[in-house]
Amino acid sequence: MSGLTINIGDDECAIVIGKEDDRLIVRIESTEEPETDDEEAELPMTKLLGVAIATRLTEDPDFMEEMLDWFDDYSEDHPEE
């Protein structure tokens, strides 16, 4: 099994998408943690956005299609050099 190592900055998060059997698996990787140990502490903004996108991807099939369409359009407008 191969893997990829990436460095995530202090104000960044990564959405890792995979497939297990026929299910979409999504996880969030972040170096940010809530500023306190308080149960009511809010997640850092980047991690909160990552969780929101991941949740929507797994629960809204139309959103996944919209994301794929956006990516196709973006790829056409910004070809790799």
PyMOL Python script that loads the backbone (N, CA, C, O; Angstrom):
from pymol import cmd

cmd.read_pdbstr("""\
ATOM      1  N   MET A   1       0.844  -1.178   0.000  1.00  0.00           N
ATOM      2  CA  MET A   1       0.000   0.000   0.000  1.00  0.00           C
ATOM      3  C   MET A   1       0.886   1.237   0.000  1.00  0.00           C
ATOM      4  O   MET A   1       1.824   1.336   0.791  1.00  0.00           O
ATOM      5  N   SER A   2       0.589   2.173  -0.883  1.00  0.00           N
ATOM      6  CA  SER A   2       1.385   3.391  -0.942  1.00  0.00           C
ATOM      7  C   SER A   2       0.654   4.509  -0.226  1.00  0.00           C
ATOM      8  O   SER A   2      -0.550   4.423   0.017  1.00  0.00           O
ATOM      9  N   GLY A   3       1.369   5.532   0.103  1.00  0.00           N
ATOM     10  CA  GLY A   3       0.788   6.665   0.804  1.00  0.00           C
ATOM     11  C   GLY A   3       1.418   7.953   0.331  1.00  0.00           C
ATOM     12  O   GLY A   3       2.401   7.952  -0.410  1.00  0.00           O
ATOM     13  N   LEU A   4       0.847   9.030   0.764  1.00  0.00           N
ATOM     14  CA  LEU A   4       1.338  10.353   0.415  1.00  0.00           C
ATOM     15  C   LEU A   4       1.461  11.145   1.702  1.00  0.00           C
ATOM     16  O   LEU A   4       0.558  11.125   2.539  1.00  0.00           O
ATOM     17  N   THR A   5       2.550  11.826   1.859  1.00  0.00           N
ATOM     18  CA  THR A   5       2.746  12.678   3.020  1.00  0.00           C
ATOM     19  C   THR A   5       2.645  14.125   2.570  1.00  0.00           C
ATOM     20  O   THR A   5       3.297  14.528   1.607  1.00  0.00           O
ATOM     21  N   ILE A   6       1.828  14.904   3.267  1.00  0.00           N
ATOM     22  CA  ILE A   6       1.732  16.328   2.979  1.00  0.00           C
ATOM     23  C   ILE A   6       1.925  17.100   4.270  1.00  0.00           C
ATOM     24  O   ILE A   6       1.665  16.587   5.358  1.00  0.00           O
ATOM     25  N   ASN A   7       2.378  18.325   4.143  1.00  0.00           N
ATOM     26  CA  ASN A   7       2.506  19.203   5.295  1.00  0.00           C
ATOM     27  C   ASN A   7       1.326  20.159   5.283  1.00  0.00           C
ATOM     28  O   ASN A   7       1.062  20.824   4.281  1.00  0.00           O
ATOM     29  N   ILE A   8       0.629  20.223   6.390  1.00  0.00           N
ATOM     30  CA  ILE A   8      -0.518  21.109   6.523  1.00  0.00           C
ATOM     31  C   ILE A   8      -0.100  22.270   7.412  1.00  0.00           C
ATOM     32  O   ILE A   8       0.371  22.067   8.531  1.00  0.00           O
ATOM     33  N   GLY A   9      -0.273  23.480   6.910  1.00  0.00           N
ATOM     34  CA  GLY A   9       0.086  24.670   7.670  1.00  0.00           C
ATOM     35  C   GLY A   9      -0.833  24.889   8.863  1.00  0.00           C
ATOM     36  O   GLY A   9      -1.862  24.228   9.000  1.00  0.00           O
ATOM     37  N   ASP A  10      -0.449  25.819   9.716  1.00  0.00           N
ATOM     38  CA  ASP A  10      -1.205  26.081  10.936  1.00  0.00           C
ATOM     39  C   ASP A  10      -2.646  26.501  10.674  1.00  0.00           C
ATOM     40  O   ASP A  10      -3.526  26.191  11.477  1.00  0.00           O
ATOM     41  N   ASP A  11      -2.907  27.188   9.589  1.00  0.00           N
ATOM     42  CA  ASP A  11      -4.263  27.666   9.294  1.00  0.00           C
ATOM     43  C   ASP A  11      -4.874  26.915   8.127  1.00  0.00           C
ATOM     44  O   ASP A  11      -5.660  27.486   7.371  1.00  0.00           O
ATOM     45  N   GLU A  12      -4.528  25.646   7.966  1.00  0.00           N
ATOM     46  CA  GLU A  12      -5.031  24.847   6.850  1.00  0.00           C
ATOM     47  C   GLU A  12      -5.647  23.547   7.348  1.00  0.00           C
ATOM     48  O   GLU A  12      -5.373  23.088   8.457  1.00  0.00           O
ATOM     49  N   CYS A  13      -6.491  22.966   6.492  1.00  0.00           N
ATOM     50  CA  CYS A  13      -6.976  21.615   6.740  1.00  0.00           C
ATOM     51  C   CYS A  13      -7.022  20.911   5.396  1.00  0.00           C
ATOM     52  O   CYS A  13      -7.023  21.558   4.348  1.00  0.00           O
ATOM     53  N   ALA A  14      -7.061  19.600   5.425  1.00  0.00           N
ATOM     54  CA  ALA A  14      -7.144  18.807   4.196  1.00  0.00           C
ATOM     55  C   ALA A  14      -8.370  17.907   4.283  1.00  0.00           C
ATOM     56  O   ALA A  14      -8.655  17.315   5.324  1.00  0.00           O
ATOM     57  N   ILE A  15      -9.081  17.821   3.178  1.00  0.00           N
ATOM     58  CA  ILE A  15     -10.197  16.899   3.074  1.00  0.00           C
ATOM     59  C   ILE A  15      -9.678  15.694   2.293  1.00  0.00           C
ATOM     60  O   ILE A  15      -9.280  15.825   1.135  1.00  0.00           O
ATOM     61  N   VAL A  16      -9.682  14.541   2.918  1.00  0.00           N
ATOM     62  CA  VAL A  16      -9.170  13.322   2.296  1.00  0.00           C
ATOM     63  C   VAL A  16     -10.376  12.473   1.911  1.00  0.00           C
ATOM     64  O   VAL A  16     -11.185  12.097   2.759  1.00  0.00           O
ATOM     65  N   ILE A  17     -10.481  12.182   0.623  1.00  0.00           N
ATOM     66  CA  ILE A  17     -11.639  11.444   0.109  1.00  0.00           C
ATOM     67  C   ILE A  17     -11.159  10.103  -0.425  1.00  0.00           C
ATOM     68  O   ILE A  17     -10.180  10.028  -1.167  1.00  0.00           O
ATOM     69  N   GLY A  18     -11.849   9.067  -0.045  1.00  0.00           N
ATOM     70  CA  GLY A  18     -11.513   7.727  -0.507  1.00  0.00           C
ATOM     71  C   GLY A  18     -12.779   6.930  -0.730  1.00  0.00           C
ATOM     72  O   GLY A  18     -13.891   7.431  -0.563  1.00  0.00           O
ATOM     73  N   LYS A  19     -12.591   5.692  -1.108  1.00  0.00           N
ATOM     74  CA  LYS A  19     -13.718   4.809  -1.354  1.00  0.00           C
ATOM     75  C   LYS A  19     -13.450   3.480  -0.683  1.00  0.00           C
ATOM     76  O   LYS A  19     -12.366   2.912  -0.818  1.00  0.00           O
ATOM     77  N   GLU A  20     -14.436   2.986   0.038  1.00  0.00           N
ATOM     78  CA  GLU A  20     -14.341   1.676   0.657  1.00  0.00           C
ATOM     79  C   GLU A  20     -15.574   0.892   0.223  1.00  0.00           C
ATOM     80  O   GLU A  20     -16.704   1.276   0.524  1.00  0.00           O
ATOM     81  N   ASP A  21     -15.346  -0.202  -0.482  1.00  0.00           N
ATOM     82  CA  ASP A  21     -16.434  -0.923  -1.139  1.00  0.00           C
ATOM     83  C   ASP A  21     -17.134   0.078  -2.068  1.00  0.00           C
ATOM     84  O   ASP A  21     -16.487   0.618  -2.965  1.00  0.00           O
ATOM     85  N   ASP A  22     -18.395   0.333  -1.886  1.00  0.00           N
ATOM     86  CA  ASP A  22     -19.088   1.325  -2.719  1.00  0.00           C
ATOM     87  C   ASP A  22     -19.410   2.599  -1.951  1.00  0.00           C
ATOM     88  O   ASP A  22     -20.191   3.428  -2.416  1.00  0.00           O
ATOM     89  N   ARG A  23     -18.812   2.753  -0.780  1.00  0.00           N
ATOM     90  CA  ARG A  23     -19.100   3.924   0.052  1.00  0.00           C
ATOM     91  C   ARG A  23     -18.009   4.976  -0.088  1.00  0.00           C
ATOM     92  O   ARG A  23     -16.830   4.652  -0.231  1.00  0.00           O
ATOM     93  N   LEU A  24     -18.417   6.232  -0.044  1.00  0.00           N
ATOM     94  CA  LEU A  24     -17.493   7.352  -0.030  1.00  0.00           C
ATOM     95  C   LEU A  24     -17.015   7.567   1.398  1.00  0.00           C
ATOM     96  O   LEU A  24     -17.828   7.679   2.316  1.00  0.00           O
ATOM     97  N   ILE A  25     -15.704   7.626   1.590  1.00  0.00           N
ATOM     98  CA  ILE A  25     -15.112   7.860   2.900  1.00  0.00           C
ATOM     99  C   ILE A  25     -14.458   9.233   2.867  1.00  0.00           C
ATOM    100  O   ILE A  25     -13.661   9.523   1.975  1.00  0.00           O
ATOM    101  N   VAL A  26     -14.788  10.067   3.825  1.00  0.00           N
ATOM    102  CA  VAL A  26     -14.226  11.416   3.893  1.00  0.00           C
ATOM    103  C   VAL A  26     -13.693  11.647   5.297  1.00  0.00           C
ATOM    104  O   VAL A  26     -14.361  11.341   6.284  1.00  0.00           O
ATOM    105  N   ARG A  27     -12.478  12.192   5.379  1.00  0.00           N
ATOM    106  CA  ARG A  27     -11.944  12.545   6.691  1.00  0.00           C
ATOM    107  C   ARG A  27     -11.244  13.895   6.594  1.00  0.00           C
ATOM    108  O   ARG A  27     -10.804  14.314   5.523  1.00  0.00           O
ATOM    109  N   ILE A  28     -11.155  14.549   7.717  1.00  0.00           N
ATOM    110  CA  ILE A  28     -10.531  15.868   7.803  1.00  0.00           C
ATOM    111  C   ILE A  28      -9.228  15.735   8.569  1.00  0.00           C
ATOM    112  O   ILE A  28      -9.193  15.141   9.647  1.00  0.00           O
ATOM    113  N   GLU A  29      -8.161  16.282   8.017  1.00  0.00           N
ATOM    114  CA  GLU A  29      -6.872  16.325   8.699  1.00  0.00           C
ATOM    115  C   GLU A  29      -6.523  17.792   8.931  1.00  0.00           C
ATOM    116  O   GLU A  29      -6.594  18.606   8.010  1.00  0.00           O
ATOM    117  N   SER A  30      -6.147  18.125  10.161  1.00  0.00           N
ATOM    118  CA  SER A  30      -5.840  19.507  10.495  1.00  0.00           C
ATOM    119  C   SER A  30      -4.884  19.535  11.670  1.00  0.00           C
ATOM    120  O   SER A  30      -4.922  18.661  12.536  1.00  0.00           O
ATOM    121  N   THR A  31      -4.028  20.542  11.696  1.00  0.00           N
ATOM    122  CA  THR A  31      -3.158  20.728  12.848  1.00  0.00           C
ATOM    123  C   THR A  31      -3.839  21.613  13.881  1.00  0.00           C
ATOM    124  O   THR A  31      -3.392  21.700  15.025  1.00  0.00           O
ATOM    125  N   GLU A  32      -4.919  22.270  13.475  1.00  0.00           N
ATOM    126  CA  GLU A  32      -5.619  23.177  14.389  1.00  0.00           C
ATOM    127  C   GLU A  32      -6.497  22.411  15.360  1.00  0.00           C
ATOM    128  O   GLU A  32      -7.136  21.422  15.000  1.00  0.00           O
ATOM    129  N   GLU A  33      -6.518  22.871  16.565  1.00  0.00           N
ATOM    130  CA  GLU A  33      -7.386  22.318  17.595  1.00  0.00           C
ATOM    131  C   GLU A  33      -8.087  23.481  18.280  1.00  0.00           C
ATOM    132  O   GLU A  33      -7.608  24.613  18.215  1.00  0.00           O
ATOM    133  N   PRO A  34      -9.209  23.220  18.935  1.00  0.00           N
ATOM    134  CA  PRO A  34      -9.854  24.303  19.688  1.00  0.00           C
ATOM    135  C   PRO A  34      -8.863  24.918  20.675  1.00  0.00           C
ATOM    136  O   PRO A  34      -7.982  24.237  21.201  1.00  0.00           O
ATOM    137  N   GLU A  35      -9.028  26.232  20.917  1.00  0.00           N
ATOM    138  CA  GLU A  35      -8.078  26.940  21.766  1.00  0.00           C
ATOM    139  C   GLU A  35      -8.136  26.517  23.226  1.00  0.00           C
ATOM    140  O   GLU A  35      -7.161  26.706  23.954  1.00  0.00           O
ATOM    141  N   THR A  36      -9.247  25.951  23.672  1.00  0.00           N
ATOM    142  CA  THR A  36      -9.370  25.529  25.063  1.00  0.00           C
ATOM    143  C   THR A  36      -9.843  24.089  25.105  1.00  0.00           C
ATOM    144  O   THR A  36     -10.244  23.529  24.084  1.00  0.00           O
ATOM    145  N   ASP A  37      -9.795  23.500  26.265  1.00  0.00           N
ATOM    146  CA  ASP A  37     -10.300  22.140  26.449  1.00  0.00           C
ATOM    147  C   ASP A  37     -11.790  22.134  26.774  1.00  0.00           C
ATOM    148  O   ASP A  37     -12.376  21.075  27.000  1.00  0.00           O
ATOM    149  N   ASP A  38     -12.389  23.296  26.796  1.00  0.00           N
ATOM    150  CA  ASP A  38     -13.809  23.433  27.106  1.00  0.00           C
ATOM    151  C   ASP A  38     -14.643  22.697  26.062  1.00  0.00           C
ATOM    152  O   ASP A  38     -14.379  22.815  24.866  1.00  0.00           O
ATOM    153  N   GLU A  39     -15.644  21.941  26.502  1.00  0.00           N
ATOM    154  CA  GLU A  39     -16.499  21.191  25.584  1.00  0.00           C
ATOM    155  C   GLU A  39     -17.238  22.095  24.606  1.00  0.00           C
ATOM    156  O   GLU A  39     -17.615  21.661  23.518  1.00  0.00           O
ATOM    157  N   GLU A  40     -17.448  23.358  24.994  1.00  0.00           N
ATOM    158  CA  GLU A  40     -18.185  24.286  24.142  1.00  0.00           C
ATOM    159  C   GLU A  40     -17.271  25.074  23.207  1.00  0.00           C
ATOM    160  O   GLU A  40     -17.744  25.939  22.469  1.00  0.00           O
ATOM    161  N   ALA A  41     -15.980  24.790  23.227  1.00  0.00           N
ATOM    162  CA  ALA A  41     -15.050  25.506  22.356  1.00  0.00           C
ATOM    163  C   ALA A  41     -15.385  25.216  20.901  1.00  0.00           C
ATOM    164  O   ALA A  41     -15.696  24.082  20.535  1.00  0.00           O
ATOM    165  N   GLU A  42     -15.319  26.243  20.087  1.00  0.00           N
ATOM    166  CA  GLU A  42     -15.631  26.084  18.673  1.00  0.00           C
ATOM    167  C   GLU A  42     -14.415  25.552  17.919  1.00  0.00           C
ATOM    168  O   GLU A  42     -13.268  25.800  18.291  1.00  0.00           O
ATOM    169  N   LEU A  43     -14.703  24.814  16.850  1.00  0.00           N
ATOM    170  CA  LEU A  43     -13.626  24.352  15.982  1.00  0.00           C
ATOM    171  C   LEU A  43     -13.017  25.549  15.265  1.00  0.00           C
ATOM    172  O   LEU A  43     -13.715  26.531  15.012  1.00  0.00           O
ATOM    173  N   PRO A  44     -11.726  25.490  14.931  1.00  0.00           N
ATOM    174  CA  PRO A  44     -11.122  26.538  14.120  1.00  0.00           C
ATOM    175  C   PRO A  44     -11.845  26.630  12.772  1.00  0.00           C
ATOM    176  O   PRO A  44     -12.359  25.627  12.277  1.00  0.00           O
ATOM    177  N   MET A  45     -11.886  27.820  12.179  1.00  0.00           N
ATOM    178  CA  MET A  45     -12.669  28.077  10.969  1.00  0.00           C
ATOM    179  C   MET A  45     -12.322  27.125   9.828  1.00  0.00           C
ATOM    180  O   MET A  45     -13.230  26.604   9.181  1.00  0.00           O
ATOM    181  N   THR A  46     -11.039  26.879   9.558  1.00  0.00           N
ATOM    182  CA  THR A  46     -10.703  26.007   8.424  1.00  0.00           C
ATOM    183  C   THR A  46     -11.208  24.586   8.648  1.00  0.00           C
ATOM    184  O   THR A  46     -11.684  23.939   7.714  1.00  0.00           O
ATOM    185  N   LYS A  47     -11.106  24.105   9.874  1.00  0.00           N
ATOM    186  CA  LYS A  47     -11.581  22.756  10.170  1.00  0.00           C
ATOM    187  C   LYS A  47     -13.105  22.705  10.093  1.00  0.00           C
ATOM    188  O   LYS A  47     -13.668  21.717   9.621  1.00  0.00           O
ATOM    189  N   LEU A  48     -13.775  23.757  10.550  1.00  0.00           N
ATOM    190  CA  LEU A  48     -15.226  23.833  10.484  1.00  0.00           C
ATOM    191  C   LEU A  48     -15.704  23.810   9.024  1.00  0.00           C
ATOM    192  O   LEU A  48     -16.668  23.117   8.698  1.00  0.00           O
ATOM    193  N   LEU A  49     -15.037  24.558   8.156  1.00  0.00           N
ATOM    194  CA  LEU A  49     -15.390  24.541   6.733  1.00  0.00           C
ATOM    195  C   LEU A  49     -15.138  23.176   6.117  1.00  0.00           C
ATOM    196  O   LEU A  49     -15.947  22.696   5.323  1.00  0.00           O
ATOM    197  N   GLY A  50     -14.027  22.545   6.473  1.00  0.00           N
ATOM    198  CA  GLY A  50     -13.731  21.204   5.973  1.00  0.00           C
ATOM    199  C   GLY A  50     -14.792  20.199   6.373  1.00  0.00           C
ATOM    200  O   GLY A  50     -15.209  19.373   5.562  1.00  0.00           O
ATOM    201  N   VAL A  51     -15.233  20.267   7.626  1.00  0.00           N
ATOM    202  CA  VAL A  51     -16.276  19.363   8.112  1.00  0.00           C
ATOM    203  C   VAL A  51     -17.583  19.626   7.364  1.00  0.00           C
ATOM    204  O   VAL A  51     -18.292  18.688   7.001  1.00  0.00           O
ATOM    205  N   ALA A  52     -17.901  20.897   7.136  1.00  0.00           N
ATOM    206  CA  ALA A  52     -19.136  21.239   6.422  1.00  0.00           C
ATOM    207  C   ALA A  52     -19.119  20.687   4.995  1.00  0.00           C
ATOM    208  O   ALA A  52     -20.109  20.115   4.540  1.00  0.00           O
ATOM    209  N   ILE A  53     -18.007  20.856   4.294  1.00  0.00           N
ATOM    210  CA  ILE A  53     -17.896  20.350   2.922  1.00  0.00           C
ATOM    211  C   ILE A  53     -17.950  18.823   2.916  1.00  0.00           C
ATOM    212  O   ILE A  53     -18.638  18.231   2.085  1.00  0.00           O
ATOM    213  N   ALA A  54     -17.238  18.190   3.829  1.00  0.00           N
ATOM    214  CA  ALA A  54     -17.224  16.729   3.895  1.00  0.00           C
ATOM    215  C   ALA A  54     -18.616  16.180   4.184  1.00  0.00           C
ATOM    216  O   ALA A  54     -19.036  15.195   3.577  1.00  0.00           O
ATOM    217  N   THR A  55     -19.323  16.807   5.100  1.00  0.00           N
ATOM    218  CA  THR A  55     -20.672  16.366   5.436  1.00  0.00           C
ATOM    219  C   THR A  55     -21.592  16.503   4.233  1.00  0.00           C
ATOM    220  O   THR A  55     -22.372  15.599   3.932  1.00  0.00           O
ATOM    221  N   ARG A  56     -21.500  17.626   3.554  1.00  0.00           N
ATOM    222  CA  ARG A  56     -22.359  17.842   2.396  1.00  0.00           C
ATOM    223  C   ARG A  56     -22.031  16.855   1.279  1.00  0.00           C
ATOM    224  O   ARG A  56     -22.934  16.367   0.600  1.00  0.00           O
ATOM    225  N   LEU A  57     -20.757  16.558   1.084  1.00  0.00           N
ATOM    226  CA  LEU A  57     -20.370  15.579   0.057  1.00  0.00           C
ATOM    227  C   LEU A  57     -20.979  14.210   0.316  1.00  0.00           C
ATOM    228  O   LEU A  57     -21.427  13.539  -0.613  1.00  0.00           O
ATOM    229  N   THR A  58     -20.993  13.796   1.582  1.00  0.00           N
ATOM    230  CA  THR A  58     -21.483  12.457   1.891  1.00  0.00           C
ATOM    231  C   THR A  58     -22.999  12.378   1.983  1.00  0.00           C
ATOM    232  O   THR A  58     -23.565  11.287   1.909  1.00  0.00           O
ATOM    233  N   GLU A  59     -23.666  13.517   2.143  1.00  0.00           N
ATOM    234  CA  GLU A  59     -25.107  13.470   2.367  1.00  0.00           C
ATOM    235  C   GLU A  59     -25.950  14.098   1.258  1.00  0.00           C
ATOM    236  O   GLU A  59     -27.176  13.996   1.283  1.00  0.00           O
ATOM    237  N   ASP A  60     -25.307  14.745   0.288  1.00  0.00           N
ATOM    238  CA  ASP A  60     -26.057  15.436  -0.764  1.00  0.00           C
ATOM    239  C   ASP A  60     -25.487  15.052  -2.135  1.00  0.00           C
ATOM    240  O   ASP A  60     -24.517  15.656  -2.592  1.00  0.00           O
ATOM    241  N   PRO A  61     -26.089  14.041  -2.797  1.00  0.00           N
ATOM    242  CA  PRO A  61     -25.568  13.599  -4.097  1.00  0.00           C
ATOM    243  C   PRO A  61     -25.521  14.721  -5.138  1.00  0.00           C
ATOM    244  O   PRO A  61     -24.629  14.734  -5.987  1.00  0.00           O
ATOM    245  N   ASP A  62     -26.465  15.658  -5.085  1.00  0.00           N
ATOM    246  CA  ASP A  62     -26.456  16.771  -6.034  1.00  0.00           C
ATOM    247  C   ASP A  62     -25.230  17.652  -5.839  1.00  0.00           C
ATOM    248  O   ASP A  62     -24.674  18.161  -6.812  1.00  0.00           O
ATOM    249  N   PHE A  63     -24.805  17.837  -4.599  1.00  0.00           N
ATOM    250  CA  PHE A  63     -23.628  18.654  -4.317  1.00  0.00           C
ATOM    251  C   PHE A  63     -22.384  18.013  -4.915  1.00  0.00           C
ATOM    252  O   PHE A  63     -21.526  18.709  -5.459  1.00  0.00           O
ATOM    253  N   MET A  64     -22.283  16.693  -4.818  1.00  0.00           N
ATOM    254  CA  MET A  64     -21.137  16.009  -5.407  1.00  0.00           C
ATOM    255  C   MET A  64     -21.087  16.255  -6.918  1.00  0.00           C
ATOM    256  O   MET A  64     -20.019  16.525  -7.469  1.00  0.00           O
ATOM    257  N   GLU A  65     -22.233  16.163  -7.579  1.00  0.00           N
ATOM    258  CA  GLU A  65     -22.290  16.421  -9.021  1.00  0.00           C
ATOM    259  C   GLU A  65     -21.902  17.863  -9.341  1.00  0.00           C
ATOM    260  O   GLU A  65     -21.193  18.118 -10.315  1.00  0.00           O
ATOM    261  N   GLU A  66     -22.375  18.815  -8.510  1.00  0.00           N
ATOM    262  CA  GLU A  66     -22.019  20.222  -8.707  1.00  0.00           C
ATOM    263  C   GLU A  66     -20.517  20.421  -8.555  1.00  0.00           C
ATOM    264  O   GLU A  66     -19.907  21.158  -9.330  1.00  0.00           O
ATOM    265  N   MET A  67     -19.918  19.768  -7.560  1.00  0.00           N
ATOM    266  CA  MET A  67     -18.470  19.873  -7.359  1.00  0.00           C
ATOM    267  C   MET A  67     -17.706  19.305  -8.549  1.00  0.00           C
ATOM    268  O   MET A  67     -16.711  19.886  -8.981  1.00  0.00           O
ATOM    269  N   LEU A  68     -18.163  18.175  -9.080  1.00  0.00           N
ATOM    270  CA  LEU A  68     -17.502  17.581 -10.243  1.00  0.00           C
ATOM    271  C   LEU A  68     -17.630  18.485 -11.462  1.00  0.00           C
ATOM    272  O   LEU A  68     -16.669  18.647 -12.215  1.00  0.00           O
ATOM    273  N   ASP A  69     -18.808  19.078 -11.665  1.00  0.00           N
ATOM    274  CA  ASP A  69     -19.000  20.018 -12.774  1.00  0.00           C
ATOM    275  C   ASP A  69     -18.095  21.234 -12.608  1.00  0.00           C
ATOM    276  O   ASP A  69     -17.477  21.691 -13.570  1.00  0.00           O
ATOM    277  N   TRP A  70     -18.019  21.758 -11.380  1.00  0.00           N
ATOM    278  CA  TRP A  70     -17.154  22.908 -11.120  1.00  0.00           C
ATOM    279  C   TRP A  70     -15.703  22.542 -11.438  1.00  0.00           C
ATOM    280  O   TRP A  70     -14.993  23.325 -12.068  1.00  0.00           O
ATOM    281  N   PHE A  71     -15.263  21.375 -11.013  1.00  0.00           N
ATOM    282  CA  PHE A  71     -13.892  20.958 -11.245  1.00  0.00           C
ATOM    283  C   PHE A  71     -13.602  20.825 -12.741  1.00  0.00           C
ATOM    284  O   PHE A  71     -12.542  21.243 -13.207  1.00  0.00           O
ATOM    285  N   ASP A  72     -14.538  20.247 -13.491  1.00  0.00           N
ATOM    286  CA  ASP A  72     -14.357  20.128 -14.942  1.00  0.00           C
ATOM    287  C   ASP A  72     -14.220  21.502 -15.587  1.00  0.00           C
ATOM    288  O   ASP A  72     -13.330  21.718 -16.410  1.00  0.00           O
ATOM    289  N   ASP A  73     -15.098  22.431 -15.215  1.00  0.00           N
ATOM    290  CA  ASP A  73     -15.035  23.792 -15.760  1.00  0.00           C
ATOM    291  C   ASP A  73     -13.727  24.471 -15.369  1.00  0.00           C
ATOM    292  O   ASP A  73     -13.087  25.117 -16.199  1.00  0.00           O
ATOM    293  N   TYR A  74     -13.337  24.325 -14.124  1.00  0.00           N
ATOM    294  CA  TYR A  74     -12.103  24.936 -13.638  1.00  0.00           C
ATOM    295  C   TYR A  74     -10.899  24.369 -14.391  1.00  0.00           C
ATOM    296  O   TYR A  74     -10.001  25.110 -14.788  1.00  0.00           O
ATOM    297  N   SER A  75     -10.891  23.067 -14.580  1.00  0.00           N
ATOM    298  CA  SER A  75      -9.778  22.414 -15.273  1.00  0.00           C
ATOM    299  C   SER A  75      -9.660  22.897 -16.719  1.00  0.00           C
ATOM    300  O   SER A  75      -8.553  23.051 -17.234  1.00  0.00           O
ATOM    301  N   GLU A  76     -10.792  23.135 -17.370  1.00  0.00           N
ATOM    302  CA  GLU A  76     -10.768  23.638 -18.742  1.00  0.00           C
ATOM    303  C   GLU A  76     -10.243  25.068 -18.789  1.00  0.00           C
ATOM    304  O   GLU A  76      -9.509  25.425 -19.710  1.00  0.00           O
ATOM    305  N   ASP A  77     -10.608  25.887 -17.808  1.00  0.00           N
ATOM    306  CA  ASP A  77     -10.196  27.294 -17.779  1.00  0.00           C
ATOM    307  C   ASP A  77      -8.770  27.482 -17.286  1.00  0.00           C
ATOM    308  O   ASP A  77      -8.153  28.511 -17.561  1.00  0.00           O
ATOM    309  N   HIS A  78      -8.230  26.494 -16.556  1.00  0.00           N
ATOM    310  CA  HIS A  78      -6.906  26.586 -15.976  1.00  0.00           C
ATOM    311  C   HIS A  78      -6.086  25.335 -16.285  1.00  0.00           C
ATOM    312  O   HIS A  78      -5.749  24.572 -15.380  1.00  0.00           O
ATOM    313  N   PRO A  79      -5.762  25.125 -17.572  1.00  0.00           N
ATOM    314  CA  PRO A  79      -5.000  23.906 -17.910  1.00  0.00           C
ATOM    315  C   PRO A  79      -3.614  23.959 -17.254  1.00  0.00           C
ATOM    316  O   PRO A  79      -2.997  25.015 -17.115  1.00  0.00           O
ATOM    317  N   GLU A  80      -3.162  22.768 -16.861  1.00  0.00           N
ATOM    318  CA  GLU A  80      -1.827  22.682 -16.267  1.00  0.00           C
ATOM    319  C   GLU A  80      -0.794  23.012 -17.337  1.00  0.00           C
ATOM    320  O   GLU A  80      -0.943  22.659 -18.507  1.00  0.00           O
ATOM    321  N   GLU A  81       0.247  23.692 -16.901  1.00  0.00           N
ATOM    322  CA  GLU A  81       1.292  24.060 -17.861  1.00  0.00           C
ATOM    323  C   GLU A  81       2.415  23.072 -17.860  1.00  0.00           C
ATOM    324  O   GLU A  81       3.378  23.231 -18.610  1.00  0.00           O
TER     325      GLU A  81
END
""", "prot")
cmd.dss("prot")
cmd.show_as("cartoon", "prot")
cmd.util.cbc("prot")
cmd.orient("prot")
